[in-house]
Structures are given as structure tokens and as C-alpha cells.
Amino acid sequence: MTNFTIDELTAETDRTVLVVEDDKDLNQLISRKLRRAGYKTDSAQRGSEAIEKIGSNDIELLVLDYQLPDMTANEMVESLKEMGNEIPFIMLTGQGNEHVAVEMMKLGARDYLVKDPESIESLPNVLRRVLRELSMEIKLGWTESQLRESEERYRDLFENASDLIQSIDKDGKFVYVNRSWLEVLGYEWSEVEGLSFFNVIAPNQVEYCKEMLLQITQGQEFRNVQITFITKDECEVFVEGNVRPRMEDEQFVATIGIFHDITERLKSDEIIRKQAYDLSKRLKELHCLYGLSKAAEEPGTTLEQLIQSTVNLIPYALQYPDFTCAQVTFDNQVFSSGNFAESMCQESSDIIVYGEHAGTLKVWYTDAISTNDGIPFLDEERELINALSEQLARFIEYRQAEEALIESEERFRQMSELSPFPVWICNCDGKTEYINPQFTILFGYPVDDIPACKPWPAFMQLHKECDFPIEDVPPPTRGTNVATKQEFEMTCKNGDVRIVSVRSLPMNDEKTYMVFHDITEPKRIEQMKTDFVSMVSHQLRTPVGIIRGYIDNMLSGLTGDLTEKQILYLKDMEDISAKNYNLVADLLNASRIERGVISVEIEPVDLATIIDRATGEYRESIQDKGLNLFIEFEKEGIQVLADEDKMVEALCNIINNAVKFTSEGYIRIQAGLSGNHATVHVSDTGKGMSEDILEKLFSKNQILSGSPTPDGGSGLGLYIAKEFMELQHGDISASSVEGQGSCFLFKIPLLKQNSQNGGTTW
């Protein structure tokens, strides 16, 4: 037979069937019917043509006419066997008789049909049955093969074991035993010398062995003798072997016995017998469970039909199918097998659905074979009945879950229809499956107007504030149930562009649920605020700068001598104007960052120069607070790629905070290397920060003290420092222990030196 796998034969269709029929019209008719049933077909009108096609194509089943123009069906089958192609076939002939049917069935025909409309109509069903039978035969063959292999492994183990060899005289005294004999029975040779053979065998075998010894002394030989030895520890050892006499001058001298230890073999024989018995039971169970699975897989099968199919299959899985009936009670309904009749012999199992009792499965042996005491069910049958009730409960749960899902989807649709927010559901290919009325109201698109393109529709573009292109934005991760939120610019049908916040959530592995929130107006107001701050900052910066210049000139003596009181007032004015100037600068930088109009000039610069400029502005204030300043370099001449002014400003913002929040101790600045980056650590012994502050440290308006800065600070310094470092392809991070101090880490790309030509790589 053709070597199919179990999975291949489990499929009922998608098989290639060769129709061998000399009547062209009938051949075409049969082929069409099989193709409609899902089979692939090929056809031949002569036996030789069929043999040729079988040799060059993957033909898996034959529908064969008996009388062909060039040969008969049996001649064709014999030819295929000689070629090594034993393909399963079904006979379909109009000239058949009982003799032909018997002949073809002997050759291996899976079925024998007479050409008539009814047989041709039923042919697809016959093919399905044949394929299922082949599947079961292969499964059975595989199981038998496993049993044979198991038996052979046991037998090989025992046959290769060391033999027990012994020799005894006519009185049963031991003349010789080998080492294996001693090891198995647990004796030393010195102990054996004083023993009789009859002392080490089972008591019930003593008389038998004495009679056998008498016959051996007379020259008789015994083969395949089974004896039970008793070990020194009083354990039984079963052996099998041959015993013959050793003669000298035609006189008996002693016996020679060679035995195999068959203790394990006997145990394995018992195991094999039990496995064979279990296999026969499992085949019945397999038939029942397979039928139940097939019924559950049939599309359109109702729960009632499934329960009835289960009831009809149960009798065939028990030891007396013809005298067995079954009944299921579920949901106030009763389902019974065709030959239902209650009797004294009954077994039942509860059907538990979602932890609650939902029904009962009952099985009876009918009065035809039961007695007043009934016929006890086998333990295996009780297990099968319990397994069937559990399987039926799982199918019921599945069907009820399906119905609940349909109801849930309907409720979900109703909620979406009434939602004030636009709702859009698409599949994994981006094809729209549903939009609610609010979607059409806000954007103007009905379902038919939305194109199906992957990953997102063409009328959605990421909002300009996002810093990654549209093609880099995948749909939400499938199967994770993780929601994502993104902002898009949505082009409406009338051409208007609206900014929307889209929250996406995978509904399952195939669909994504998206809710739109129109944020066009909040975005417009936010932009107006940003523009206003930018305008005010520009307008304030110039006069504040002029005031600082006048104050500086007066303190420098350009306007004449000043009294001490005037100098004190002017210094206060200088501090206030400097703070206001820095505040305006922070506001202006933040505005530029938000509008995306800030630029950087990246060039090689000495890291020591940056640190010197940044610390120069704070040396006096550090000294005034009584703090120590430590500056350390891992190596000299560290060159980085940076915008010097913005790097200095970022570092100043950190040093300023360190001075502000450190009352005693020190501020340490350490410059070093880490891979392709230079690093700058700024650490202090100040008040430190809590975990809550660290989490939002670099956001706008995060003030380290937790309240408005006493010196009139903007609260934007760390936010600006972070943005400036990222613009230079660097980074800034922070760590802190509350009450012990903080440490800020700057990373900035190194200037790479080309060692081969002395050049510099930017």
C-alpha cells in the first residue's frame, strides 16, 4: 500500500484520485463529482495509461473499472504490485458478479460498487470512509509495531543475559555451578558444596525434578525446562533451559544444565498481554471519541445534534454494543439511543459545566443479557463514560462560550453605535471592518470610502510633533492586549485636516479596535500659548539686556563715583536683572524647542574648555557657600563633537542646581570615556531627590524643591538641558538618594581619530 502518514490520511479530501474507466462520459461524470467533494482527480481509459500515470504522479487512490480495453482490473492490480505500487482501490463495475467481487476483494479492493446512479452518487462518501479506514489501519499497525518493538527489546535483554550453568550428581549434589549462578542466587561456592539441588528449588517442584533427574541418569535429555530457583534471600528466580546427562563409558556421571533467567521475561509477557488487552479497549474508545470530535467539527452542528451524536456512539465503545443503550439529560431535554430500554445494570456520570451540575450521562446493559444482579461494568468502561461526560461538558462550554461571544459582540456594536467618539475596527491587513456613525459625522467618510492599505490608511499621517515617519509606526502588537496611543493628522473627506489622538487596542490576533479623540482645538490653543510665550520672551529679552548693560556700566564707574548704598542697590538690581534675563532665556529656549526651530552647530571642541566655561560662572557662588569644587579628568585632551554654547548651557543648568541645593560638602565634576562617548559626572552632597521627582525630572515645569523657586527660576533648566544634549546626539540621566545627594551623567559623542591617515572622523 502507498505509504501515507497518519496526518495525510486524517484529511478526508484534498487527495488525488485516479478514475480508471473506459467510458469517457462516465469517467468525466465521476471525476466531476469527486472534484466537487474536494478531491483532486486524474483520469485514464486504459490500464496501461493508468499504470503510466501512477508511475509519474502522486496518485493516492484508484476508482477502477473491472473490464478495461487492454486488461482486466485484476491484471492491472497484479502489474502494480510487481512494480511495488500497492495503491488502495475501489471497484466500480457494471459486469461484476460474486466471483469477481471475491477475487478483487482478495486482491485488496477497499470496496466493490456496481455502476448505477445511486453508487456513483455515494462514491465521495465511500472515499471518505476508505480514507478513514486506512487511517485507522495505519494507527493500529503503528501501535502493533510499537508493541512488537517493546517485546523484542525485552527478549533481547533476556536472551543476552549471562546463563546459569550447573552440574549435579545422581543424588542431586552440586558438582559445579558458574559465577552467574552464584551471583543470581546469592551463594558462595563454599555454601553450595553442602547443598542439594532440591534445597534451592521451589518446594512444589521437588518431586517433578526428582523424576526428571531419574530419567536423565538413564540417558534422557530435557529441553526448555522451566524451574523456579529459591535464592539465599528466599526470593524466586524463574529460569528456563536444557538439561542433559554427562556420560563416561556409557555410565552416568552428572547432569549439565544451562539456564536463562526468565524472571523479567515472564513479567514482560504479562505486560505485553496487558498492553494487548488495553489496546483492544483503546481502539473502541478511539472510535467513540473520534466520532464525537468529527460531530463537533461539522459546521452548523447544533448543541442538541452534538449530544444526540454522542449518545448514538456510546454503545459501540462498550463490551456488548448490541445490548447497550445510553441516555443524556441536559437543560430539561432527554437524548436517548435508538434501542433505549432501562434495566437493573446501569452506570452514570454527571456532566459538569463551568463547575455546576448541568446534566447526566447514563448507560445501561439491556434486560436481554442482564440479571437481577446486573452485569458489572469494567473499570475501563466506567473511566470511558466519565471521560465522555467530561468531553461533552467541554463541548457544551465551548458552544455556550460561542453564543456568549456573539451576544457580547452585539452589545459591543450597540455601544460603539452610541459612542460620542469615532470608532474604527480594522483587520491585520488594514482593511476596514467597521466604523461607527460618529466616525462618518466627524470625518465625512462612510465605510466604502476608506481604502484598505497596510499598515494605515493613506488619509492618516502622524502629527508633525512625532519624530518618526509613518512607515515606522506598526499596528499595535498582536496578541499582547497592550494599548497604544498616538497622534495623527486626519484628512477629512471635505479636505479639512483635524488632529486626533488615537488609542489602539488589539481585540484578538486578527483585529484592532481604535478610538479617536478630536484634539484639534486644544492643539490650536496650545500653539497660541507657545507663540505668545515666544513673542513675549523676544520682547522682554532686549530691554532686560539693556538694563543689565546700564547697571554694569554704573558699577564699573563709567557714570561717576557711587556711594556704598548706591552700589548695594545696583548689585541687587544686577542680581534681579540677571535672574530675569535667565528666566526669559529659558522661556525662549523652551519655546524654540517646542516649535522645533532651535538649531545646533556641531564641531570639534575640547571637553576641558566646556567644563572650564561652565564652572567659571559658579566658582564665586560655590566659594561664598563654603563648598568644595573638585574637577577630575580621566585623561587630558578629550575632544568631543558638540555645540559648545549649548553644551555649556546644559552643564550650567546642572551645576546651578547643585549649588542651589547643596548646603555643605562638595560638588565634584569628573570627565571620562565610555565607548564612543565622553562622559561628565556632576555629583553633589545636597538634599537629593525622591523617586517621584526622578521619574519626571526632565519634564517641563518640574521644580526640584517641589515649589516655585525662591530665586525666580523657571523650572525649565533640566528640561532644556535634556533637549540640548539630545540635539547634540548625546544624553543626560540622573540618580539620587534622598538626603545624600545627586549625580547627573552627561554623554556626548567623541571625536574619533583616524590612526591610519591622522585625519578626523566626524
Secondary structure, DSSP 8 states (H G I E B T S, - for coil): -----HHHHH-SSS-EEEEE-S-HHHHHHHHHHHHHTT-EEEEESSHHHHHHHHHHS---EEEE-SB-SS-BHHHHHHHHHHTT----EEEEESS--HHHHHHHHHTT-SEEEESSHHHHHHHHHHHHHHHHHHHHHHHHHHHHHHHHHHHHHHHHHHHTS--EEEEE-TTSBEEEE-HHHHHHHT--HHHHTT-BGGGSB-GGGHHHHHHHHHHHHTT--EEEEEEEEE-TTS-EEEEEEEEEEEEETTEEEEEEEEEEE-HHHHHHHHHHHHHHHHHHHHHHHHHHHHHHHHHHHSTT--HHHHHHHHHHHGGGGSS-GGGEEEEEEETTEEEE-TT----SEEEEEEEEETTEEEEEEEEEE-TTT--TT-----HHHHHHHHHHHHHHHHHHHHHHHHHHHHHHHHHHHHHHHH-SS-EEEEETTS-EEEE-HHHHHHH---GGGS---SSS-TTEEE-TT--S-GGG-----TTS---EEEEEEEE-TTS-EEEEEEEEEESSSSEEEEEEEE-HHHHHHHHHHHHHHHHHHHHHHHHHHHHHHHHHHHHTTTT----HHHHHHHHHHHHHHHHHHHHHHHHHHHHHHHHT------EEEEHHHHHHHHHHTTHHHHHHTT-EEEEEESSS--EEEE-HHHHHHHHHHHHHHHHHT--SSEEEEEEEEETTEEEEEEEE-S----HHHHHTTTSTT--TTSS--TT---S-HHHHHHHHHHHTT-EEEEEEETTTEEEEEEEEEB-EE-TTTS-EE-
